[in-house]
Amino acid sequence: MSKQFPAWKLYRPVILLAVISMLACGLAFPLLVTGVSQVAFPHQAGGSLVQLGNRNVGSYYIDNGFTLPIFFHARNESNPATVSASGVDPDITLQDALSQVPRIHSATGIPVSALNSLLGAYEQRTLWVTGDPYVNVLQVNLALIAAYPGVYSSYG
């Protein structure tokens, strides 16, 4: 005659393995990765925050919400085909940036040629020298603030 085991004895190893896996993968590993990244890459792990005049003005990796007409905008509503899936990317295509130059020129009086030169100076590419050209909106807006302190005096 076979001896029957209680059900909990049959399922105990499975439940124990599940709990250990959840603790290891859901708690221990994320804490380890976070701790290592804080030590090895403190600036990046902290959000790559940018300061202007001893205050945080944004991050190089997330859209910073510039909405005034005197700044470049990361979310160009006139060209929704170029909006990212998340909608918070800080970069826009060079073409999108160039399409904003007339608005910034009208709002600030900064010459169109100066705005175009500034965009050229901050142009980057997705694959080093080839690939689609883009600009980081925060970098370009900070360069505008630095280059034209009279226009952007309240932001410096």
Backbone as JSON Lines, residues from 0, in Angstrom:
{"i":0,"aa":"M","n":[0.83,-1.16,0.0],"ca":[0.0,0.0,0.0],"c":[0.89,1.24,0.0]}
{"i":1,"aa":"S","n":[0.54,2.2,-0.89],"ca":[1.37,3.4,-0.98],"c":[0.96,4.41,0.08]}
{"i":2,"aa":"K","n":[1.97,5.07,0.58],"ca":[1.75,6.06,1.63],"c":[1.47,7.4,0.96]}
{"i":3,"aa":"Q","n":[0.44,8.12,1.35],"ca":[0.11,9.41,0.77],"c":[0.79,10.53,1.56]}
{"i":4,"aa":"F","n":[1.35,11.46,0.79],"ca":[1.98,12.63,1.41],"c":[0.96,13.76,1.47]}
{"i":5,"aa":"P","n":[1.05,14.59,2.49],"ca":[0.18,15.77,2.54],"c":[0.51,16.69,1.34]}
{"i":6,"aa":"A","n":[-0.48,17.39,0.85],"ca":[-0.33,18.24,-0.33],"c":[0.74,19.32,-0.13]}
{"i":7,"aa":"W","n":[0.83,19.87,1.06],"ca":[1.8,20.94,1.29],"c":[3.23,20.45,1.12]}
{"i":8,"aa":"K","n":[3.49,19.2,1.4],"ca":[4.83,18.66,1.21],"c":[5.18,18.54,-0.27]}
{"i":9,"aa":"L","n":[4.18,18.32,-1.1],"ca":[4.43,18.23,-2.53],"c":[4.71,19.61,-3.15]}
{"i":10,"aa":"Y","n":[4.0,20.59,-2.66],"ca":[4.13,21.94,-3.24],"c":[5.16,22.82,-2.55]}
{"i":11,"aa":"R","n":[5.67,22.39,-1.43],"ca":[6.62,23.18,-0.66],"c":[7.86,23.57,-1.48]}
{"i":12,"aa":"P","n":[8.53,22.67,-2.21],"ca":[9.7,23.08,-2.99],"c":[9.37,24.1,-4.08]}
{"i":13,"aa":"V","n":[8.2,23.96,-4.69],"ca":[7.8,24.9,-5.75],"c":[7.56,26.28,-5.16]}
{"i":14,"aa":"I","n":[6.84,26.33,-4.07],"ca":[6.55,27.62,-3.42],"c":[7.84,28.26,-2.91]}
{"i":15,"aa":"L","n":[8.71,27.47,-2.31],"ca":[9.99,27.98,-1.81],"c":[10.84,28.54,-2.95]}
{"i":16,"aa":"L","n":[10.89,27.84,-4.06],"ca":[11.64,28.31,-5.22],"c":[11.06,29.6,-5.78]}
{"i":17,"aa":"A","n":[9.74,29.69,-5.8],"ca":[9.09,30.9,-6.29],"c":[9.4,32.1,-5.39]}
{"i":18,"aa":"V","n":[9.34,31.9,-4.09],"ca":[9.62,32.99,-3.14],"c":[11.08,33.43,-3.24]}
{"i":19,"aa":"I","n":[11.99,32.48,-3.3],"ca":[13.42,32.8,-3.41],"c":[13.69,33.53,-4.73]}
{"i":20,"aa":"S","n":[13.08,33.09,-5.81],"ca":[13.26,33.74,-7.11],"c":[12.73,35.17,-7.09]}
{"i":21,"aa":"M","n":[11.57,35.37,-6.48],"ca":[11.01,36.72,-6.4],"c":[11.91,37.64,-5.58]}
{"i":22,"aa":"L","n":[12.42,37.14,-4.47],"ca":[13.31,37.96,-3.64],"c":[14.61,38.27,-4.36]}
{"i":23,"aa":"A","n":[15.18,37.27,-5.04],"ca":[16.45,37.47,-5.73],"c":[16.29,38.39,-6.94]}
{"i":24,"aa":"C","n":[15.29,38.12,-7.77],"ca":[15.12,38.88,-9.02],"c":[14.37,40.19,-8.82]}
{"i":25,"aa":"G","n":[13.48,40.24,-7.87],"ca":[12.67,41.43,-7.68],"c":[13.18,42.39,-6.65]}
{"i":26,"aa":"L","n":[14.1,41.96,-5.8],"ca":[14.6,42.83,-4.74],"c":[16.12,42.9,-4.74]}
{"i":27,"aa":"A","n":[16.78,41.77,-4.59],"ca":[18.24,41.78,-4.45],"c":[18.94,42.29,-5.71]}
{"i":28,"aa":"F","n":[18.58,41.77,-6.87],"ca":[19.26,42.17,-8.1],"c":[19.05,43.66,-8.42]}
{"i":29,"aa":"P","n":[17.82,44.19,-8.37],"ca":[17.66,45.63,-8.61],"c":[18.42,46.5,-7.62]}
{"i":30,"aa":"L","n":[18.46,46.1,-6.36],"ca":[19.22,46.87,-5.38],"c":[20.72,46.82,-5.68]}
{"i":31,"aa":"L","n":[21.22,45.68,-6.08],"ca":[22.62,45.54,-6.44],"c":[22.97,46.4,-7.65]}
{"i":32,"aa":"V","n":[22.16,46.35,-8.69],"ca":[22.41,47.14,-9.9],"c":[22.34,48.64,-9.58]}
{"i":33,"aa":"T","n":[21.37,49.04,-8.8],"ca":[21.25,50.45,-8.41],"c":[22.46,50.91,-7.61]}
{"i":34,"aa":"G","n":[22.89,50.11,-6.66],"ca":[24.06,50.46,-5.85],"c":[25.32,50.56,-6.68]}
{"i":35,"aa":"V","n":[25.55,49.6,-7.56],"ca":[26.74,49.63,-8.42],"c":[26.7,50.85,-9.34]}
{"i":36,"aa":"S","n":[25.53,51.15,-9.92],"ca":[25.44,52.29,-10.83],"c":[25.65,53.61,-10.09]}
{"i":37,"aa":"Q","n":[25.18,53.71,-8.85],"ca":[25.39,54.94,-8.07],"c":[26.87,55.17,-7.78]}
{"i":38,"aa":"V","n":[27.61,54.08,-7.58],"ca":[29.04,54.19,-7.3],"c":[29.84,54.41,-8.59]}
{"i":39,"aa":"A","n":[29.54,53.62,-9.61],"ca":[30.33,53.68,-10.85],"c":[29.97,54.86,-11.73]}
{"i":40,"aa":"F","n":[28.7,55.25,-11.78],"ca":[28.24,56.33,-12.65],"c":[27.32,57.28,-11.9]}
{"i":41,"aa":"P","n":[27.84,58.03,-10.94],"ca":[26.96,58.84,-10.1],"c":[26.18,59.91,-10.86]}
{"i":42,"aa":"H","n":[26.81,60.56,-11.85],"ca":[26.11,61.62,-12.59],"c":[24.95,61.05,-13.41]}
{"i":43,"aa":"Q","n":[25.23,59.96,-14.14],"ca":[24.19,59.36,-14.98],"c":[23.09,58.72,-14.14]}
{"i":44,"aa":"A","n":[23.46,58.05,-13.06],"ca":[22.47,57.39,-12.2],"c":[21.59,58.42,-11.49]}
{"i":45,"aa":"G","n":[22.12,59.61,-11.31],"ca":[21.36,60.67,-10.67],"c":[20.46,61.43,-11.63]}
{"i":46,"aa":"G","n":[20.42,61.02,-12.9],"ca":[19.53,61.65,-13.87],"c":[20.21,62.61,-14.81]}
{"i":47,"aa":"S","n":[21.53,62.73,-14.75],"ca":[22.28,63.65,-15.61],"c":[21.67,65.05,-15.58]}
{"i":48,"aa":"L","n":[21.5,65.56,-14.37],"ca":[20.88,66.87,-14.19],"c":[21.83,67.98,-14.61]}
{"i":49,"aa":"V","n":[21.25,69.04,-15.14],"ca":[22.0,70.19,-15.62],"c":[21.65,71.38,-14.75]}
{"i":50,"aa":"Q","n":[22.67,72.11,-14.34],"ca":[22.45,73.28,-13.49],"c":[22.76,74.56,-14.24]}
{"i":51,"aa":"L","n":[22.01,75.58,-13.94],"ca":[22.23,76.92,-14.48],"c":[22.02,77.88,-13.32]}
{"i":52,"aa":"G","n":[23.07,78.57,-12.95],"ca":[22.97,79.49,-11.82],"c":[22.63,78.8,-10.52]}
{"i":53,"aa":"N","n":[23.27,77.68,-10.22],"ca":[23.08,76.92,-8.99],"c":[21.67,76.36,-8.79]}
{"i":54,"aa":"R","n":[20.95,76.15,-9.89],"ca":[19.66,75.49,-9.78],"c":[19.51,74.49,-10.93]}
{"i":55,"aa":"N","n":[18.82,73.42,-10.65],"ca":[18.59,72.41,-11.68],"c":[17.61,72.95,-12.71]}
{"i":56,"aa":"V","n":[18.0,72.83,-13.97],"ca":[17.12,73.31,-15.04],"c":[16.65,72.18,-15.95]}
{"i":57,"aa":"G","n":[17.14,70.98,-15.73],"ca":[16.68,69.88,-16.56],"c":[17.64,68.72,-16.57]}
{"i":58,"aa":"S","n":[17.38,67.81,-17.49],"ca":[18.19,66.62,-17.68],"c":[18.49,66.48,-19.15]}
{"i":59,"aa":"Y","n":[19.69,65.95,-19.45],"ca":[20.06,65.74,-20.84],"c":[19.27,64.6,-21.48]}
{"i":60,"aa":"Y","n":[18.6,63.78,-20.69],"ca":[17.96,62.58,-21.23],"c":[16.44,62.6,-21.24]}
{"i":61,"aa":"I","n":[15.82,63.67,-20.74],"ca":[14.36,63.75,-20.68],"c":[13.94,65.13,-21.17]}
{"i":62,"aa":"D","n":[12.83,65.2,-21.88],"ca":[12.3,66.48,-22.34],"c":[12.09,67.39,-21.13]}
{"i":63,"aa":"N","n":[12.49,68.64,-21.28],"ca":[12.45,69.56,-20.15],"c":[11.27,70.51,-20.17]}
{"i":64,"aa":"G","n":[10.38,70.33,-21.12],"ca":[9.13,71.08,-21.11],"c":[9.24,72.55,-21.46]}
{"i":65,"aa":"F","n":[10.17,72.94,-22.32],"ca":[10.24,74.33,-22.75],"c":[9.0,74.63,-23.59]}
{"i":66,"aa":"T","n":[8.26,75.67,-23.21],"ca":[7.04,75.99,-23.95],"c":[6.99,77.44,-24.42]}
{"i":67,"aa":"L","n":[7.86,78.29,-23.91],"ca":[7.84,79.69,-24.33],"c":[8.32,79.81,-25.78]}
{"i":68,"aa":"P","n":[7.82,80.77,-26.52],"ca":[8.2,80.9,-27.92],"c":[9.67,81.3,-28.14]}
{"i":69,"aa":"I","n":[10.35,81.7,-27.09],"ca":[11.75,82.11,-27.23],"c":[12.72,80.93,-27.15]}
{"i":70,"aa":"F","n":[12.19,79.73,-26.91],"ca":[13.02,78.53,-26.79],"c":[12.66,77.51,-27.87]}
{"i":71,"aa":"F","n":[13.62,76.61,-28.12],"ca":[13.33,75.45,-28.95],"c":[12.49,74.48,-28.12]}
{"i":72,"aa":"H","n":[11.57,73.78,-28.76],"ca":[10.69,72.83,-28.09],"c":[11.02,71.42,-28.55]}
{"i":73,"aa":"A","n":[11.05,70.5,-27.6],"ca":[11.31,69.1,-27.96],"c":[10.09,68.45,-28.58]}
{"i":74,"aa":"R","n":[8.93,68.91,-28.22],"ca":[7.7,68.36,-28.78],"c":[7.16,69.34,-29.81]}
{"i":75,"aa":"N","n":[7.49,69.08,-31.05],"ca":[7.07,69.96,-32.13],"c":[5.69,69.5,-32.63]}
{"i":76,"aa":"E","n":[4.65,70.2,-32.18],"ca":[3.28,69.78,-32.5],"c":[2.99,69.86,-34.0]}
{"i":77,"aa":"S","n":[3.76,70.67,-34.74],"ca":[3.48,70.81,-36.18],"c":[3.96,69.6,-36.96]}
{"i":78,"aa":"N","n":[4.74,68.72,-36.33],"ca":[5.23,67.54,-37.05],"c":[5.08,66.31,-36.17]}
{"i":79,"aa":"P","n":[3.85,65.82,-35.94],"ca":[3.66,64.71,-35.02],"c":[4.27,63.4,-35.49]}
{"i":80,"aa":"A","n":[4.65,63.31,-36.74],"ca":[5.26,62.06,-37.24],"c":[6.63,61.82,-36.62]}
{"i":81,"aa":"T","n":[7.26,62.87,-36.1],"ca":[8.59,62.71,-35.52],"c":[8.57,62.57,-34.01]}
{"i":82,"aa":"V","n":[7.39,62.58,-33.41],"ca":[7.29,62.44,-31.96],"c":[7.66,61.01,-31.57]}
{"i":83,"aa":"S","n":[8.41,60.89,-30.49],"ca":[8.84,59.56,-30.05],"c":[7.69,58.8,-29.42]}
{"i":84,"aa":"A","n":[7.92,57.53,-29.21],"ca":[6.9,56.69,-28.59],"c":[6.59,57.15,-27.16]}
{"i":85,"aa":"S","n":[7.64,57.51,-26.41],"ca":[7.43,57.92,-25.03],"c":[6.98,59.37,-24.94]}
{"i":86,"aa":"G","n":[7.35,60.18,-25.91],"ca":[6.99,61.59,-25.88],"c":[7.84,62.43,-24.96]}
{"i":87,"aa":"V","n":[8.9,61.87,-24.38],"ca":[9.73,62.64,-23.46],"c":[11.19,62.71,-23.91]}
{"i":88,"aa":"D","n":[11.47,62.35,-25.15],"ca":[12.84,62.43,-25.63],"c":[13.3,63.88,-25.69]}
{"i":89,"aa":"P","n":[14.56,64.15,-25.32],"ca":[15.06,65.52,-25.32],"c":[15.59,65.96,-26.68]}
{"i":90,"aa":"D","n":[15.66,65.05,-27.63],"ca":[16.25,65.34,-28.93],"c":[15.17,65.52,-29.98]}
{"i":91,"aa":"I","n":[15.47,66.4,-30.95],"ca":[14.6,66.56,-32.11],"c":[15.47,66.5,-33.35]}
{"i":92,"aa":"T","n":[14.85,66.18,-34.46],"ca":[15.61,66.15,-35.7],"c":[16.06,67.56,-36.04]}
{"i":93,"aa":"L","n":[17.12,67.65,-36.8],"ca":[17.61,68.96,-37.22],"c":[16.53,69.69,-38.01]}
{"i":94,"aa":"Q","n":[15.79,68.96,-38.82],"ca":[14.72,69.56,-39.61],"c":[13.65,70.18,-38.7]}
{"i":95,"aa":"D","n":[13.29,69.49,-37.63],"ca":[12.32,70.05,-36.67],"c":[12.87,71.3,-36.0]}
{"i":96,"aa":"A","n":[14.13,71.27,-35.67],"ca":[14.75,72.46,-35.04],"c":[14.77,73.63,-36.02]}
{"i":97,"aa":"L","n":[15.11,73.37,-37.27],"ca":[15.13,74.44,-38.28],"c":[13.73,75.01,-38.51]}
{"i":98,"aa":"S","n":[12.71,74.18,-38.37],"ca":[11.34,74.68,-38.56],"c":[10.91,75.62,-37.43]}
{"i":99,"aa":"Q","n":[11.62,75.59,-36.31],"ca":[11.29,76.46,-35.17],"c":[12.06,77.78,-35.19]}
{"i":100,"aa":"V","n":[13.04,77.88,-36.06],"ca":[13.87,79.09,-36.13],"c":[13.04,80.34,-36.41]}
{"i":101,"aa":"P","n":[12.1,80.35,-37.36],"ca":[11.32,81.58,-37.58],"c":[10.55,82.05,-36.34]}
{"i":102,"aa":"R","n":[10.0,81.11,-35.58],"ca":[9.27,81.48,-34.36],"c":[10.2,82.13,-33.34]}
{"i":103,"aa":"I","n":[11.38,81.54,-33.14],"ca":[12.33,82.09,-32.16],"c":[12.86,83.44,-32.63]}
{"i":104,"aa":"H","n":[13.12,83.55,-33.93],"ca":[13.57,84.84,-34.49],"c":[12.51,85.92,-34.25]}
{"i":105,"aa":"S","n":[11.24,85.6,-34.51],"ca":[10.16,86.58,-34.31],"c":[10.02,86.97,-32.84]}
{"i":106,"aa":"A","n":[10.2,86.01,-31.95],"ca":[10.01,86.28,-30.52],"c":[11.19,86.98,-29.89]}
{"i":107,"aa":"T","n":[12.4,86.78,-30.42],"ca":[13.59,87.31,-29.76],"c":[14.36,88.35,-30.56]}
{"i":108,"aa":"G","n":[14.21,88.33,-31.87],"ca":[15.0,89.22,-32.73],"c":[16.39,88.7,-33.03]}
{"i":109,"aa":"I","n":[16.71,87.5,-32.55],"ca":[18.01,86.9,-32.85],"c":[18.03,86.57,-34.34]}
{"i":110,"aa":"P","n":[19.1,86.96,-35.06],"ca":[19.14,86.72,-36.5],"c":[18.99,85.24,-36.85]}
{"i":111,"aa":"V","n":[18.29,84.99,-37.95],"ca":[18.06,83.63,-38.41],"c":[19.39,82.93,-38.67]}
{"i":112,"aa":"S","n":[20.35,83.66,-39.23],"ca":[21.66,83.05,-39.52],"c":[22.36,82.62,-38.24]}
{"i":113,"aa":"A","n":[22.21,83.39,-37.16],"ca":[22.83,83.02,-35.88],"c":[22.16,81.78,-35.3]}
{"i":114,"aa":"L","n":[20.85,81.69,-35.41],"ca":[20.13,80.51,-34.91],"c":[20.51,79.27,-35.72]}
{"i":115,"aa":"N","n":[20.61,79.41,-37.03],"ca":[21.02,78.29,-37.87],"c":[22.44,77.84,-37.56]}
{"i":116,"aa":"S","n":[23.34,78.8,-37.32],"ca":[24.73,78.46,-36.95],"c":[24.78,77.73,-35.62]}
{"i":117,"aa":"L","n":[23.97,78.19,-34.68],"ca":[23.92,77.53,-33.38],"c":[23.46,76.09,-33.51]}
{"i":118,"aa":"L","n":[22.44,75.86,-34.32],"ca":[21.97,74.49,-34.54],"c":[23.05,73.64,-35.2]}
{"i":119,"aa":"G","n":[23.76,74.23,-36.14],"ca":[24.86,73.51,-36.79],"c":[25.95,73.13,-35.81]}
{"i":120,"aa":"A","n":[26.21,73.99,-34.86],"ca":[27.26,73.72,-33.86],"c":[26.86,72.6,-32.91]}
{"i":121,"aa":"Y","n":[25.57,72.43,-32.68],"ca":[25.11,71.4,-31.74],"c":[24.51,70.17,-32.44]}
{"i":122,"aa":"E","n":[24.67,70.11,-33.74],"ca":[24.15,68.96,-34.49],"c":[24.91,67.7,-34.13]}
{"i":123,"aa":"Q","n":[24.17,66.63,-33.92],"ca":[24.74,65.3,-33.65],"c":[24.12,64.34,-34.66]}
{"i":124,"aa":"R","n":[24.68,63.15,-34.72],"ca":[24.14,62.15,-35.64],"c":[23.94,60.83,-34.9]}
{"i":125,"aa":"T","n":[22.95,60.07,-35.36],"ca":[22.62,58.82,-34.69],"c":[23.71,57.78,-34.84]}
{"i":126,"aa":"L","n":[24.45,57.79,-35.94],"ca":[25.52,56.82,-36.17],"c":[26.83,57.56,-36.46]}
{"i":127,"aa":"W","n":[27.33,58.28,-35.5],"ca":[28.55,59.07,-35.59],"c":[28.49,60.07,-36.73]}
{"i":128,"aa":"V","n":[29.09,59.79,-37.88],"ca":[29.1,60.76,-38.98],"c":[28.01,60.48,-40.01]}
{"i":129,"aa":"T","n":[27.42,59.3,-39.95],"ca":[26.29,59.01,-40.83],"c":[25.05,58.97,-39.97]}
{"i":130,"aa":"G","n":[23.93,58.78,-40.56],"ca":[22.69,58.7,-39.78],"c":[21.97,60.02,-39.75]}
{"i":131,"aa":"D","n":[20.83,60.01,-39.11],"ca":[19.97,61.19,-39.07],"c":[20.53,62.26,-38.15]}
{"i":132,"aa":"P","n":[20.56,63.52,-38.61],"ca":[21.03,64.61,-37.74],"c":[19.96,64.99,-36.72]}
{"i":133,"aa":"Y","n":[20.4,65.3,-35.5],"ca":[19.48,65.72,-34.45],"c":[20.2,66.69,-33.53]}
{"i":134,"aa":"V","n":[19.45,67.38,-32.69],"ca":[20.01,68.27,-31.67],"c":[19.33,67.98,-30.34]}
{"i":135,"aa":"N","n":[20.08,68.2,-29.26],"ca":[19.52,68.08,-27.92],"c":[18.96,69.45,-27.55]}
{"i":136,"aa":"V","n":[17.66,69.51,-27.29],"ca":[16.97,70.77,-27.06],"c":[17.54,71.5,-25.85]}
{"i":137,"aa":"L","n":[17.84,70.8,-24.78],"ca":[18.37,71.45,-23.59],"c":[19.73,72.1,-23.88]}
{"i":138,"aa":"Q","n":[20.6,71.39,-24.58],"ca":[21.91,71.96,-24.91],"c":[21.77,73.22,-25.76]}
{"i":139,"aa":"V","n":[20.9,73.17,-26.75],"ca":[20.71,74.33,-27.62],"c":[20.11,75.5,-26.85]}
{"i":140,"aa":"N","n":[19.12,75.23,-26.0],"ca":[18.52,76.32,-25.22],"c":[19.5,76.91,-24.22]}
{"i":141,"aa":"L","n":[20.34,76.09,-23.61],"ca":[21.37,76.62,-22.7],"c":[22.37,77.47,-23.47]}
{"i":142,"aa":"A","n":[22.7,77.06,-24.69],"ca":[23.62,77.85,-25.52],"c":[22.98,79.2,-25.89]}
{"i":143,"aa":"L","n":[21.68,79.2,-26.15],"ca":[20.98,80.47,-26.42],"c":[21.05,81.4,-25.21]}
{"i":144,"aa":"I","n":[20.8,80.85,-24.04],"ca":[20.84,81.66,-22.82],"c":[22.24,82.25,-22.61]}
{"i":145,"aa":"A","n":[23.27,81.45,-22.86],"ca":[24.65,81.93,-22.69],"c":[25.04,82.94,-23.76]}
{"i":146,"aa":"A","n":[24.61,82.72,-24.99],"ca":[25.02,83.6,-26.1],"c":[24.25,84.91,-26.14]}
{"i":147,"aa":"Y","n":[23.04,84.93,-25.62],"ca":[22.19,86.12,-25.68],"c":[21.64,86.47,-24.3]}
{"i":148,"aa":"P","n":[22.52,86.89,-23.4],"ca":[22.06,87.16,-22.02],"c":[21.05,88.3,-21.95]}
{"i":149,"aa":"G","n":[21.07,89.24,-22.9],"ca":[20.09,90.33,-22.88],"c":[18.69,89.84,-23.14]}
{"i":150,"aa":"V","n":[18.56,88.88,-24.04],"ca":[17.25,88.32,-24.38],"c":[16.76,87.39,-23.28]}
{"i":151,"aa":"Y","n":[17.7,86.62,-22.72],"ca":[17.35,85.59,-21.75],"c":[17.81,85.96,-20.34]}
{"i":152,"aa":"S","n":[17.79,87.23,-20.0],"ca":[18.33,87.68,-18.7],"c":[17.63,87.03,-17.5]}
{"i":153,"aa":"S","n":[16.35,86.75,-17.61],"ca":[15.65,86.16,-16.46],"c":[15.91,84.67,-16.32]}
{"i":154,"aa":"Y","n":[16.63,84.07,-17.27],"ca":[16.89,82.63,-17.2],"c":[18.32,82.32,-16.82]}
{"i":155,"aa":"G","n":[19.2,83.27,-16.76],"ca":[20.61,83.02,-16.48],"c":[20.93,83.04,-15.09]}
